[in-house]
Amino acid sequence: MTAESFPPSKSDQYGSESPGRTTLLDVLSVAALVLDTEGRIVFWTPQAEDLFGYSAEEALGKPAARLIIHHEHLQAVVKLFAEVLETGRSWAGAFPIRHKDGSTRLMEFRNMRLLDDLGDVYALGLAADHTLLQRVETDLALCERLINQSPIGLALMDPELRYLLVNPALERIDGIPAEDHIGRHLRQTLPFPEMDTVESCLRQVLTTGTPLLDQYHVGRPPAEPDHEHAWSLSFYRLEDPSGRVLGAAMSVVDVTERHRAAIEADRARRRLALIAEASTRVGTTLEVQHTARELAEVASPELADIVAVDVLDSALACRRTRNADNGPELFRALAIKAAHPSVALRAADPPGDLASYEGDRLVTLCVHTGRPVLVRHVEENDLRRIARDAEATALLARAGVHSYLAVPLIAHGEVLGALDLKRTRNPSPFDDDDVVLATELASRAAVAIDNARWFQSVRNTALTLQRSLLPDHPPHHTGLELASRYQPAQATSEVGGDWYDVIPLTGDKTALVVGDVMGNGIDAAATMGRLRTATCAYADLDLDPGEVLQHLDKITCDLEHYIVTCLYAVFDPHTGKCRMANAGHMPPALARPGRDPVLLDLPTGAPLGVGGVTFETTMTELGAGDLLILYTDGLVETRQHPIDERLNALLSFLDEPERPLEETCDLLLYGLRHPDDHDDVALLVARAL
């Protein structure tokens, strides 16, 4: 290394040493003494005074052998002294000497012959305490062993953060030979992306002297550029015994395994949290498209950047059909979710749309095999098998789709569709753990989707049956304007037993009927149909309303344990009289122009099916513009409110009897009904003309 590329620091320049500087020679306290050919001491250093105990005045001019050598060693020393002077061969070894205090001390000697410019011969002796020298040698050997054999990377740097020494472990960490470190700056070798932070920490340590321990850094070493590593760095300031700053030391511990274990543990925690979240967020309603949206929202962005949920159209229609394994499939897109704005959304099928995918498409392969399809690294050919057409392929390429995963939605052994996952910004490709997680999410969601699709199918069937048992929209009747509504329960798929009817009678009279078979299901609907038919038959006999209910009571008693409430009214437009009888039903409401709406105070009577009871007929006058509202309990009863409070709410919506009847029906339904109501509603509104 030349002086230009590695300039000496100021402390290394001539003439700039501080008086307090301590070197290894100072630590060893090496003494020097010079003897003439007669063995007399002619040169005595202060270190010799410290080592042997004699001052210069006491030593100079004295025979060295007699001053510091024991009598029994005198002959051997004289012989060695003569050999050094005569042959010029140096001698080194440990030798016991006599200290001024009378003790014997073992010294390490180096003896050699000296010549001055006049040709005179002298003997130079260098001496150091043998015990101290051994300790220093042991320390140096130990340090060398520790540095070279340590699995921890170690580096020594000067105050300018240039390498002075590195050990083999650090060579392995940064992949650079030790000799190529020397003289180079720290940032030229280590693979840490936060080198500014590392250098700042080292300069702080050099300034304050306070060590910084266990600084965590992550990077990719040159030796393994495809794998992320983690290191724990510690920094210390190096000083000599006098306190002079020599530089800094850095230890580098490879904690990659711990780092990866922590990442895996964190990943496992996040996966468990995601599964727990899916358990609470997916399947909150019995609605297929809503369930699909919940699945897409849970999976993004934790699992994928772009999430799509597609269900086979045949499965959605509850048709168990299966195409050939290599044939096309018709999918209905239910949900699409992106973690960030992306042109990939334009490549996806909009929710609600039908799309046919050929047998060579990956999503089709997924539903045909019932197994996940994983493409860790997406190539151009893969994009053509992912997208629906060439335009969508180009959009996915622009979006940067680099990894793809399709997982089947399977419930009760039937493949319903697929969960489609793509990664664009997330740099990691899908791996086997992602497949396991996606499969778990898809499995949970598939059960919810399966329940929802069957619920919707049964509900649609039930609603069709229920409506088929109800009359068509009432035609015009003499002296009456009519409107009606039937609304099924929102929180159950079963058929209800509520009904209404409008029956034309002789003499322009009209029978108005509202009833409720308690319970639900096909049997309740069938009972409702039988009672409706019987009501029409008895109405044709022009019987009194109370008598009609008595006949219906007998019929109901013969049925299987059903209790039925019913209100039967007959309106005569020529007299304006309305005769009514009540079998345990909710009281009708009456709204007259210019007056407050009221509930008619009718004898309640027992429900149909109790048997052996009579039903009292009462009469009410209906003038022009008067509004009569007949309804079942599903309109007003809730689990949270008292019935009186709900009946008052009903009356509050009848403050304008002149309002159009259709509008009145909608107002009552949407004002009083809740989406989660568990009962169906029959509503019949009549205005006298």
Long-range contacts (C-beta under 8 A, 24 or more apart in sequence): 1-182, 1-183, 5-183, 6-162, 6-183, 9-158, 9-159, 9-160, 11-244, 18-242, 18-244, 20-242, 20-243, 20-244, 21-240, 21-242, 21-244, 22-240, 22-241, 22-242, 22-244, 23-240, 24-136, 26-241, 27-136, 27-241, 28-128, 28-129, 28-132, 28-133, 28-136, 29-128, 29-129, 29-132, 30-126, 30-127, 30-128, 31-126, 31-127, 31-128, 32-124, 32-125, 32-126, 32-127, 33-59, 33-64, 33-124, 33-125, 33-127, 34-114, 34-122, 34-123, 34-124, 34-125, 35-64, 35-81, 35-122, 35-123, 35-125, 36-120, 36-122, 36-123, 37-85, 37-121, 37-122, 38-63, 39-63, 39-64, 39-65, 39-78, 39-81, 40-64, 41-67, 42-122, 48-127, 51-107, 51-127, 51-128, 51-129, 52-97, 52-99, 52-100, 53-99, 53-100, 53-101, 54-100, 58-100, 64-125, 68-97, 68-98, 68-99, 69-97, 69-98, 70-96, 70-97, 70-98, 70-104, 80-111, 81-111, 81-123, 84-111, 84-112, 84-113, 84-123, 85-113, 85-121, 85-123, 88-113, 94-130, 97-127, 105-129, 105-130, 106-130, 106-131, 108-133, 151-254, 152-251, 152-252, 152-253, 153-231, 153-251, 153-252, 153-253, 153-254, 154-249, 154-250, 154-251, 154-252, 155-181, 155-249, 155-250, 155-252, 156-238, 156-247, 156-248, 156-249, 157-186, 157-202, 157-247, 157-248, 157-249, 157-250, 158-246, 158-247, 159-206, 159-245, 159-246, 159-247, 159-248, 160-185, 161-185, 161-186, 161-199, 161-202, 161-203, 161-248, 162-186, 163-189, 164-247, 169-252, 170-252, 172-223, 173-221, 173-231, 173-252, 173-254, 174-221, 174-222, 174-223, 175-221, 175-222, 175-223, 176-222, 186-250, 190-219, 190-252, 191-219, 191-220, 191-221, 191-222, 191-229, 192-217, 192-219, 192-231, 193-218, 193-219, 198-233, 201-233, 201-235, 202-235, 202-248, 202-250, 205-235, 205-236, 205-237, 205-248, 206-237, 206-245, 206-247, 206-248, 209-237, 209-239, 211-235, 211-236, 211-237, 216-255, 218-259, 228-256, 228-259, 229-254, 229-256, 229-259, 230-254, 230-255, 230-256, 230-258, 230-259, 230-260, 231-255, 231-256, 267-433, 270-302, 271-433, 271-437, 274-298, 274-302, 274-303, 274-437, 274-441, 275-437, 275-440, 275-441, 275-444, 278-441, 278-444, 278-445, 279-444, 282-441, 282-444, 282-445, 282-448, 283-444, 283-445, 283-447, 283-448, 283-451, 283-452, 285-452, 286-451, 286-452, 286-455, 286-456, 286-493, 287-452, 287-456, 288-316, 288-334, 288-449, 288-452, 288-453, 288-456, 289-334, 289-335, 289-351, 289-352, 290-452, 291-445, 291-448, 291-449, 291-452, 292-334, 292-335, 292-351, 292-445, 292-449, 293-334, 293-335, 293-337, 293-351, 294-445, 295-335, 295-419, 295-441, 295-442, 295-445, 296-335, 296-336, 296-337, 297-337, 298-441, 299-337, 299-419, 299-421, 299-438, 299-441, 300-337, 300-338, 300-339, 301-339, 301-340, 301-426, 303-421, 303-434, 303-437, 303-438, 303-441, 304-339, 304-405, 304-421, 304-422, 304-423, 304-426, 305-338, 305-339, 305-340, 305-342, 305-344, 305-422, 305-423, 305-424, 305-425, 305-426, 306-336, 306-337, 306-338, 306-339, 306-342, 306-344, 306-345, 306-348, 306-399, 306-401, 306-421, 306-422, 306-423, 306-424, 307-335, 307-336, 307-337, 307-338, 307-419, 307-420, 307-421, 307-422, 308-333, 308-335, 308-336, 308-337, 308-348, 308-349, 308-419, 308-420, 309-333, 309-334, 309-335, 309-336, 309-409, 309-417, 309-418, 309-419, 309-420, 309-445, 310-334, 310-349, 310-355, 310-363, 310-417, 310-418, 310-420, 311-409, 311-416, 311-417, 311-449, 311-453, 312-367, 312-415, 312-416, 312-417, 313-354, 315-414, 315-415, 315-416, 315-417, 315-453, 316-453, 317-457, 318-453, 318-454, 318-457, 320-414, 323-368, 324-359, 325-359, 325-368, 325-369, 326-359, 326-360, 326-368, 327-359, 328-356, 328-357, 328-358, 328-359, 328-364, 329-356, 329-357, 329-359, 329-363, 329-364, 329-367, 329-368, 330-354, 330-355, 330-356, 331-355, 331-356, 331-357, 331-363, 331-417, 331-418, 334-417, 339-425, 340-425, 342-399, 342-424, 343-395, 343-398, 343-399, 344-395, 344-396, 344-399, 344-401, 344-422, 344-424, 346-392, 346-395, 347-387, 347-388, 347-391, 347-392, 347-393, 347-395, 347-396, 347-399, 348-392, 349-388, 355-388, 357-388, 360-385, 361-385, 361-386, 361-388, 362-386, 362-404, 362-406, 363-406, 363-418, 363-420, 365-406, 366-406, 366-407, 366-408, 366-418, 367-408, 367-415, 367-417, 367-418, 369-408, 370-408, 370-410, 370-415, 371-408, 372-405, 372-406, 372-407, 372-408, 372-435, 372-438, 372-439, 373-404, 373-405, 373-406, 374-404, 374-405, 374-430, 374-435, 375-403, 375-404, 375-405, 375-430, 376-403, 376-429, 376-430, 376-431, 377-402, 377-403, 377-429, 378-402, 378-403, 378-404, 386-422, 396-422, 399-424, 400-424, 400-425, 402-429, 403-428, 403-429, 403-430, 404-430, 405-430, 405-434, 405-435, 405-438, 407-435, 407-438, 407-439, 407-441, 407-442, 408-442, 409-442, 409-445, 409-446, 409-449, 410-442, 410-443, 410-446, 411-446, 411-447, 411-449, 411-450, 412-450, 414-450, 416-446, 416-449, 416-450, 416-453, 417-449, 419-445, 455-493, 456-493, 458-493, 458-494, 459-488, 459-493, 462-488, 462-493, 462-494, 462-495, 462-525, 463-488, 465-495, 465-522, 465-525, 466-495, 466-496, 466-525, 466-680, 469-499, 469-525, 469-528, 469-529, 469-532, 470-499, 470-500, 470-682, 471-500, 471-501, 471-502, 474-502, 477-502, 477-504, 477-508, 477-510, 478-508, 478-510, 478-573, 479-508, 479-510, 479-571, 479-573, 479-574, 479-688, 479-689, 480-510, 480-571, 480-573, 480-686, 480-687, 480-688, 480-689, 481-661, 481-686, 481-687, 481-689, 482-661, 482-684, 482-685, 482-686, 482-687, 483-661, 483-662, 483-664, 483-665, 483-684, 483-685, 484-665, 484-682, 484-683, 484-684, 484-685, 485-665, 485-666, 485-669, 485-681, 485-682, 485-683, 486-680, 486-681, 486-682, 486-683, 487-634, 487-669, 487-673, 487-680, 487-681, 487-683, 488-680, 489-520, 489-634, 489-677, 489-678, 489-679, 489-680, 490-674, 490-675, 490-676, 490-677, 491-676, 491-677, 491-678, 492-520, 492-678, 494-520, 494-521, 495-520, 495-521, 495-522, 495-524, 495-525, 496-520, 496-524, 496-525, 496-634, 496-679, 496-680, 497-524, 497-525, 497-527, 497-528, 497-564, 497-680, 498-528, 498-632, 498-634, 498-679, 498-680, 498-681, 498-682, 499-528, 499-531, 499-532, 499-682, 500-630, 500-682, 500-683, 500-684, 501-532, 501-535, 501-536, 502-684, 503-535, 503-536, 503-539, 503-540, 505-539, 505-540, 505-542, 505-570, 506-542, 507-572, 507-574, 508-572, 508-573, 508-574, 509-570, 509-571, 509-572, 509-573, 510-570, 510-571, 510-573, 511-535, 511-539, 511-568, 511-569, 511-570, 512-568, 512-569, 512-570, 512-571, 512-628, 512-630, 512-684, 512-686, 513-539, 513-566, 513-567, 513-568, 513-569, 514-566, 514-567, 514-585, 514-630, 514-631, 514-632, 514-682, 514-684, 515-564, 515-565, 515-566, 515-567, 515-585, 515-632, 515-682, 516-564, 516-565, 516-566, 516-585, 516-632, 516-633, 516-634, 516-682, 517-562, 517-564, 518-562, 518-563, 518-564, 518-565, 518-607, 519-562, 520-680, 523-560, 524-562, 527-556, 527-559, 527-562, 527-564, 530-555, 530-559, 531-555, 531-556, 531-564, 531-566, 531-608, 535-566, 535-568, 544-579, 544-581, 544-617, 545-569, 545-570, 545-579, 545-580, 545-581, 545-615, 545-617, 546-581, 546-614, 546-615, 546-616, 546-617, 547-615, 548-581, 549-581, 549-583, 549-605, 549-608, 549-615, 550-614, 550-615, 552-583, 552-608, 553-583, 553-608, 553-609, 553-610, 553-611, 553-613, 553-615, 554-611, 556-608, 556-609, 557-609, 557-610, 557-611, 559-609, 561-609, 562-609, 563-607, 563-608, 563-609, 563-610, 564-607, 564-608, 564-609, 565-607, 565-608, 565-632, 565-633, 566-607, 566-608, 567-630, 569-628, 569-630, 571-622, 571-628, 571-686, 571-688, 573-688, 573-689, 576-621, 576-622, 576-623, 576-688, 577-619, 577-620, 577-621, 577-622, 578-619, 578-620, 578-621, 578-622, 578-628, 579-617, 579-618, 579-619, 580-617, 580-618, 580-619, 580-620, 581-605, 581-615, 581-616, 581-617, 581-618, 582-615, 583-607, 583-608, 583-615, 584-608, 585-632, 586-631, 586-632, 586-633, 586-636, 587-647, 588-628, 588-629, 588-630, 588-631, 589-627, 589-628, 589-629, 589-631, 589-650, 589-651, 589-654, 590-620, 590-626, 590-627, 590-628, 590-629, 591-626, 591-627, 591-629, 591-654, 591-655, 591-657, 592-623, 592-625, 592-626, 592-627, 592-657, 593-625, 593-626, 593-657, 593-658, 596-651, 597-627, 597-651, 597-654, 597-655, 597-657, 598-651, 599-647, 599-651, 622-688, 623-688, 624-688, 624-689, 625-657, 625-658, 625-687, 625-688, 626-657, 626-687, 626-688, 627-654, 627-657, 627-664, 627-685, 627-686, 627-687, 628-685, 628-686, 628-687, 628-688, 629-654, 629-668, 629-683, 629-684, 629-685, 630-683, 630-684, 630-685, 630-686, 631-668, 631-681, 631-682, 631-683, 631-684, 632-679, 632-680, 632-681, 632-682, 632-683, 633-679, 634-677, 634-679, 634-680, 634-681, 634-682, 635-668, 635-669, 635-672, 635-673, 635-681, 635-683, 636-672, 637-679, 638-674, 638-677, 646-672, 657-687, 661-685, 661-687
